[in-house]
Amino acid sequence: MRTLSEIAVAVVAGLHIVFLVLEMFLWTKPAGRRVFGLSKELAEATASLAANQGLYNGFLAAGLMWGVLLGSSAIQLFFLGCVIVAGIFGAITAKRSILFVQALPGAIAALLVFLAR
């Protein structure tokens, strides 16, 4: 069960690396604009905000991987809690699908980490 939980945490970390790349490097590119449904003008106007958000997603990924590398369920659960809260907040304030793309994988991973303790 521990191996499965660590794989789940690593998958959530991987998702946040993808979010980092999309928000920091692809936000104004056609692929990034397509993913987020942005016009060229809106993407350019909000690029610095997206880059900041991407950086935070990178910190979440780093914290999750730190927890996996140390084998610390406490660290994993802390960062998964951050992921879940951010996903719920994003679903409420930005786009409902964030609940399923961010919060749900985080919650599944947190449940697996909790069960593996």
N, C-alpha and C positions, 0 to 999 in steps of 0.2 A: 504494500500500500504506500509506503514511503516513496518508492521509486515513481509510482504513478503520480503522487502529489507533486513531486519535484519536477516531473515532466510537465504537469499542468501549469505550475508556476513559471517554468521556462517558456511555455507557449504564451502565457500572458505577457511576459517580458518581451518576447518576440513581437507580439502585437504592438506593444508600445514603441518598439524600435521602428516598426512600419509607420506608426503615427508620427514619430519624430521626423522621419524622412519626408513623409507627405507634407507636414506642416512647415518644416524648416527649408526644404530644398525643392519641393515640387508644387508648392502652393500656387505660384503664378504660372506654372507650366500647364499645358493642355491636360495632362493626366491628373494633376492635382485639382485643377478647376473642375474637371469632370467628376471626380470623386466627391467633391464638396458642393457641386452645383453652383459654381461661382462664375460671374461674368469676369472678363479680363480687368475691367475697371475696379470692381469690388475686390478682386484678389490682390491687385496692386495696392489698393488703399489700405488693406488689412494685413499685408505681408509681415510687417514687424510684430503685430499681435499674434499672428499664427506662428511665427518663429519662436516667440516667447513661450507659447503653449507647447510647441514641439520640444523645446528644451525641458520643460517640466515633465513631459512624457518620457524623455530620456532619463531623467532622474528617477522616475518610477521604475523603469526597466533596470537601471543600475541597482537600485535597492532590492528589487526582486531577485536579481542574479546574485547579489551579495548574500542574501538569505539562503539561496540554494547552495552556493559555494561553501558557506559556513555550516550548512546543515541545520540552520536555526529556524525552527517553526515560528518562533516569536517575531523574528524580523520579517519572515515571509508573510505572516498574518497582518503585521502592521502595514506593510506596503500594499498588500491585497485590500486591506480596509480602505486605504487611500484611493486605490483604483475604483473600488465599489462606490465610494462617496462621490468621486469625480464623475463616474459614469451616471449615477443617479442625478447629480446636479446638471450635467450636460443634457440628459434626457428631458429634464424639466425646463431648462433655460434655452436650449439650442435646438436639439433634434431628437425626437423620440427613439430613433434607431440606435443612439449611443447606449441606451440601456442594454440592448442585445449585443452590441459589438464590444463594449467595454465592461459594463457592470456584470453582466451574466457570466462571461468567462472568468472574471475575478471572483465572483461568488462561488462558482463551481470549484475553482482552484482552492479557495479558502475552506470550503467544506472538506475537500480531500486532504488538505494539510491538517485540519482539525481532527479528522478521523484517523490520520496516520500518527498522531501524537501518542 
